[in-house]
């Protein structure tokens, strides 16, 4: 039995890929460090950096350097990549996968 303060054990498989987990981390903390993404997802820093680079290269995430930190903005209206989910957008995925207070919302046309 797990203690109340200990994190849950990492499952053998999950419904989201590491790319999805990284996206959830960015959605809940737009100024998160790569090291913290790696820790939360359970991957190496190098893998976290590669995944963030993938998300940026494909236009799902915009990265802006502010001083010594990165700030991330998610393109909420982008479609999911796989043909089975292509009719759904990133904001729908994040609505399911992020806690209510941290839940990001899609930018309105006026905000873009």
Rosetta blueprint (number, residue, H / E / L):
1 X L
2 X L
3 X L
4 X L
5 X L
6 X L
7 X L
8 X L
9 X L
10 X L
11 X L
12 X L
13 X L
14 X L
15 X L
16 X L
17 X L
18 X H
19 X H
20 X H
21 X H
22 X H
23 X H
24 X H
25 X H
26 X H
27 X H
28 X H
29 X L
30 X L
31 X L
32 X L
33 X L
34 X H
35 X H
36 X H
37 X H
38 X H
39 X H
40 X H
41 X H
42 X L
43 X L
44 X L
45 X H
46 X H
47 X H
48 X H
49 X H
50 X H
51 X H
52 X H
53 X H
54 X H
55 X H
56 X H
57 X H
58 X L
59 X L
60 X L
61 X E
62 X E
63 X E
64 X E
65 X E
66 X E
67 X L
68 X L
69 X E
70 X E
71 X E
72 X E
73 X E
74 X E
75 X L
76 X L
77 X L
78 X L
79 X E
80 X L
81 X L
82 X L
83 X L
84 X L
85 X L
86 X L
87 X L
88 X L
89 X E
90 X H
91 X H
92 X H
93 X H
94 X H
95 X H
96 X H
97 X H
98 X L
99 X L
100 X H
101 X H
102 X H
103 X L
104 X L
105 X L
106 X L
107 X L
108 X L
109 X L
110 X L
111 X L
112 X L
